[in-house]
Amino acid sequence: MALHSIFDPRDVHPVDVIESVANDNRWSFERTTDDEIAISVAGQWADYHVSYSWLDEHEALHLACAFDMTVTRPRQSEITRLLSIINEQLLFGHFDLWESEGAVMFRHSLILPGGLEPTALQVERLLAASLESCEAYFQAFHFVVEGSRAEDAMAAAIFETFGTA
C-alpha cells in the first residue's frame, strides 16, 4: 500500500498563528524568518528560549525549548544517562543534548498534514507542556552538570515535601 501526499494549500502560515498568539499573550518574541519564531519565557528555574519552526517538507510545526545551562564534555555522558531516564517518563516530546554546544533542549512536533492549521489553543498547550517538562526536570539537569550521578539527581529533583514548617 502506497502512501500518497495530499496537499491542500494553507490559508494561514502556521508561524503566523504563533505570532498572533504571542501578541495576544504579550510574549517577547522575534520572527527570525517566515518559517521561524523565537519566544523568550521566564520560568521558575531559568529563562527558556523557545523556537517554533515550520518544516514544510514534513508538514510539521517543530518546537525546541532550550535553557541557559552548559554541559561540559566530561558531564555529557552522565547527562545522556539522565536524558534516557527522563525520556522514559515523558508522554510526548523528548529532551536532547546538542553536544557541539553543550546545550540541553526539549523538542516536540505537531504534525499538520494536508493543509491543517494549528489553533491558538494547540500553540499555547504545546508551549505550556514543554515548559512544564523543562521546569520539572531542570534541577535534575543542574545536579548532573554540578557532578551528581543521573539516578541521584533524578531522585533529588522529584523529591516532594509535604506539610509546612
Secondary structure as UniProt FT lines:
FT   HELIX           14..25
FT   STRAND          28..33
FT   TURN            34..35
FT   STRAND          36..42
FT   STRAND          47..55
FT   HELIX           56..58
FT   STRAND          60..70
FT   HELIX           73..89
FT   STRAND          94..98
FT   TURN            99..102
FT   STRAND          103..111
FT   HELIX           113..115
FT   HELIX           120..145
FT   TURN            146..147
FT   HELIX           150..157
//
